[in-house]
Amino acid sequence: MNVGGGPPIHFQKPQCALDVNFQVEPGCRFALFASSDRMKTWIVTGGAATGKSAFCKVVLELEPTARLASSDEMVHELLAEPQTAQAVARLFGADVLEASGEVNRSVLRSRVFASEAARKDLEALLHPLVYALLEKARSSAATEGVQLFIAEIPLFYEGSRNFPADRVILVAADDASQIRRMMETRGLDASTAQSILAAQLPLARKLELATTVVWNEGSLELLHSQAQLLLQSTDQ
């Protein structure tokens, strides 16, 4: 099935007819969440600027009772903590800190994406902390009776992948689109954008690993339709 305008990518093991033209009545909740006695966990991952956050936003609009935890937001919060900032400075030098003691993310980014060893050092510092926060967020959601927990983890396949889930959703786009989006939305130059892509697992490998792929080269309406299909599916 080619639901997103890209290569022929299939949802895995569909248990229902997948029709991107079907409509959901306003206020309708999906039967999955009305009847399930166990919280489902989705991981949403993908390369830089593929539209992961946009996809998560659409899912939350369709299923407002779902709970989203963003690893990127957790990293920002961690880097704002003095203890983490000092640990980063010990790894990369005091010049990665502002006069205020906060991490200068631009300096850190340029250093990390210039060296694979530096990137691995930062990941070794941050990833265990992020996964601990994700597990805490998931536990809290389960205690509160949430039916769908979504963990947005951009570097899931590049990391330990030590976060069990019912479904791993890869939001994908081609390299040219990713570079263009990073330049337009983040103000990066082409060289920096390319170095970010080079530091991530190739898209072809991620396509092999993913449970489900959402190809995000089309309109927001098409992204919305793909989210509807996933929520309608009974094989979650």
C-alpha positions as CSV (number, residue, x, y, z in Angstrom):
1,M,0.0,0.0,0.0
2,N,1.2,3.5,-0.9
3,V,-0.9,5.7,1.4
4,G,1.5,8.6,1.7
5,G,2.7,9.3,-1.8
6,G,6.1,7.7,-1.4
7,P,7.5,4.2,-2.1
8,P,5.2,1.2,-1.8
9,I,5.1,0.9,2.0
10,H,2.7,-1.4,3.8
11,F,1.1,-1.2,7.2
12,Q,2.0,-4.5,8.8
13,K,-0.7,-7.2,9.4
14,P,-3.7,-5.0,8.8
15,Q,-6.9,-6.5,10.3
16,C,-9.3,-4.2,8.5
17,A,-9.7,-2.6,5.1
18,L,-7.4,0.4,4.8
19,D,-9.2,3.2,3.0
20,V,-7.7,6.7,3.2
21,N,-11.0,8.2,2.2
22,F,-13.0,7.0,5.2
23,Q,-14.4,9.6,7.5
24,V,-14.7,9.7,11.3
25,E,-17.7,11.4,12.8
26,P,-16.9,14.3,15.1
27,G,-16.6,13.3,18.7
28,C,-16.3,9.6,17.7
29,R,-13.9,7.6,19.9
30,F,-12.3,4.5,18.5
31,A,-13.5,1.1,19.8
32,L,-9.9,0.1,20.6
33,F,-9.8,2.7,23.5
34,A,-13.3,2.1,24.6
35,S,-12.9,-1.6,25.2
36,S,-9.2,-2.3,25.9
37,D,-8.3,-3.3,29.4
38,R,-4.5,-2.7,28.9
39,M,-2.8,0.5,27.9
40,K,-1.2,0.4,24.5
41,T,2.2,1.9,23.8
42,W,3.2,3.4,20.5
43,I,6.7,4.6,19.7
44,V,6.9,7.3,17.1
45,T,10.3,7.7,15.5
46,G,11.9,8.9,12.3
47,G,14.7,11.1,11.0
48,A,15.1,14.8,11.5
49,A,12.3,16.9,10.1
50,T,10.2,14.0,8.8
51,G,7.1,15.2,10.7
52,K,7.1,13.1,13.8
53,S,5.7,15.9,16.0
54,A,3.0,16.8,13.4
55,F,1.9,13.1,13.3
56,C,1.7,13.0,17.1
57,K,-0.3,16.2,17.1
58,V,-2.8,14.7,14.7
59,V,-3.1,11.5,16.7
60,L,-3.9,13.5,19.8
61,E,-6.5,15.5,18.0
62,L,-8.2,12.3,16.9
63,E,-7.8,10.6,20.3
64,P,-7.5,13.4,23.0
65,T,-7.3,10.9,25.9
66,A,-4.0,9.6,24.6
67,R,-0.8,10.7,26.5
68,L,2.3,11.9,24.7
69,A,5.8,11.9,26.1
70,S,8.5,13.6,23.9
71,S,12.1,12.6,24.4
72,D,13.2,15.8,22.7
73,E,11.4,17.9,25.4
74,M,13.0,15.7,28.1
75,V,16.5,16.3,26.6
76,H,15.8,20.1,26.7
77,E,14.7,19.8,30.3
78,L,17.7,17.7,31.2
79,L,20.2,20.1,29.6
80,A,18.6,23.0,31.6
81,E,19.5,21.2,34.9
82,P,22.8,22.3,36.4
83,Q,23.9,18.8,37.2
84,T,23.5,17.7,33.6
85,A,25.0,20.9,32.2
86,Q,28.1,20.2,34.3
87,A,28.3,16.7,33.1
88,V,28.2,17.9,29.5
89,A,30.9,20.4,30.2
90,R,33.1,17.7,31.6
91,L,32.7,15.8,28.4
92,F,33.0,18.6,25.9
93,G,34.7,21.5,27.7
94,A,33.6,24.6,29.6
95,D,33.0,26.5,26.3
96,V,29.8,24.6,25.7
97,L,28.3,26.5,28.6
98,E,26.8,30.0,28.6
99,A,28.0,32.5,31.2
100,S,24.7,31.6,33.0
101,G,25.9,28.0,33.3
102,E,23.3,26.7,30.8
103,V,24.3,24.6,27.8
104,N,24.8,26.4,24.6
105,R,22.9,24.1,22.3
106,S,24.3,25.5,19.1
107,V,27.9,24.9,20.2
108,L,27.0,21.5,21.5
109,R,25.3,20.5,18.3
110,S,28.2,21.6,16.1
111,R,30.6,19.6,18.3
112,V,28.5,16.5,18.5
113,F,27.7,16.3,14.8
114,A,31.3,16.8,13.8
115,S,32.4,13.7,15.7
116,E,30.9,10.3,16.0
117,A,32.8,9.7,19.2
118,A,31.4,12.9,20.7
119,R,27.9,12.0,19.6
120,K,28.2,8.6,21.3
121,D,29.5,10.2,24.5
122,L,26.5,12.5,24.6
123,E,24.1,9.7,23.9
124,A,25.7,7.6,26.7
125,L,25.1,10.4,29.1
126,L,21.5,11.4,28.1
127,H,19.8,8.3,26.8
128,P,19.7,6.4,30.1
129,L,18.2,9.5,31.7
130,V,15.7,10.0,29.0
131,Y,14.5,6.4,29.0
132,A,14.1,6.5,32.8
133,L,11.9,9.6,32.4
134,L,9.9,7.9,29.6
135,E,9.3,4.8,31.8
136,K,8.2,7.0,34.6
137,A,5.8,8.8,32.3
138,R,4.4,5.6,31.0
139,S,3.9,4.2,34.5
140,S,2.1,7.4,35.5
141,A,-0.2,7.2,32.5
142,A,-1.0,3.5,33.2
143,T,-1.9,4.4,36.8
144,E,-4.2,7.1,35.6
145,G,-6.1,4.7,33.3
146,V,-4.7,6.1,30.0
147,Q,-5.5,3.8,27.1
148,L,-2.8,4.9,24.6
149,F,0.7,6.1,25.6
150,I,2.8,7.6,22.8
151,A,6.5,8.0,23.2
152,E,8.1,10.2,20.6
153,I,11.7,9.0,20.3
154,P,13.6,10.4,17.3
155,L,16.7,8.2,17.8
156,F,14.9,5.0,18.8
157,Y,16.7,2.9,16.2
158,E,20.0,4.6,16.7
159,G,19.9,3.9,20.5
160,S,19.4,0.8,22.7
161,R,15.7,0.4,21.6
162,N,15.1,-0.7,25.2
163,F,11.5,0.5,25.5
164,P,9.0,-2.3,24.7
165,A,6.0,-1.2,22.7
166,D,2.9,-2.5,20.9
167,R,3.8,-0.7,17.7
168,V,6.8,1.3,16.4
169,I,5.7,3.9,13.9
170,L,8.4,5.3,11.6
171,V,7.4,8.7,10.1
172,A,9.5,9.0,6.9
173,A,10.4,11.4,4.2
174,D,13.1,11.6,1.6
175,D,16.4,13.2,2.3
176,A,15.8,16.3,0.1
177,S,12.6,17.1,2.0
178,Q,14.3,16.6,5.4
179,I,17.1,19.0,4.4
180,R,14.7,21.6,3.0
181,R,12.5,21.5,6.1
182,M,15.5,21.9,8.4
183,M,16.7,24.9,6.5
184,E,13.2,26.4,6.4
185,T,12.0,25.7,10.0
186,R,15.3,25.6,11.9
187,G,17.4,28.1,10.0
188,L,20.2,25.6,9.4
189,D,22.5,25.7,6.4
190,A,22.5,22.8,4.0
191,S,25.9,21.5,5.3
192,T,24.6,21.3,8.9
193,A,21.4,19.7,7.8
194,Q,23.3,17.1,5.8
195,S,25.6,16.4,8.7
196,I,22.6,15.7,11.0
197,L,21.2,13.2,8.4
198,A,24.6,11.6,8.1
199,A,24.7,11.0,11.8
200,Q,21.4,9.0,11.8
201,L,20.6,5.5,10.7
202,P,19.9,5.4,6.9
203,L,16.2,5.5,6.0
204,A,16.4,2.2,4.2
205,R,17.5,0.4,7.4
206,K,14.8,2.0,9.4
207,L,12.2,0.9,6.9
208,E,13.3,-2.7,7.4
209,L,13.0,-2.4,11.2
210,A,9.7,-0.5,11.6
211,T,6.4,-2.2,12.5
212,T,4.5,0.6,10.7
213,V,5.6,3.3,8.3
214,V,3.8,6.7,7.7
215,W,5.2,8.3,4.6
216,N,5.0,12.1,5.1
217,E,5.5,13.7,1.7
218,G,1.9,14.7,1.2
219,S,-0.6,17.1,2.7
220,L,-1.6,17.5,6.3
221,E,-4.9,15.9,5.3
222,L,-3.1,12.8,4.1
223,L,-1.2,12.6,7.3
224,H,-4.5,12.9,9.1
225,S,-5.9,10.0,7.1
226,Q,-2.9,7.8,7.9
227,A,-3.4,8.5,11.6
228,Q,-7.0,7.6,11.3
229,L,-6.1,4.3,9.7
230,L,-3.8,3.4,12.5
231,L,-6.3,4.3,15.2
232,Q,-9.0,2.3,13.5
233,S,-6.8,-0.8,13.1
234,T,-7.7,-3.6,15.6
235,D,-4.1,-5.0,15.6
236,Q,-2.5,-2.4,17.8
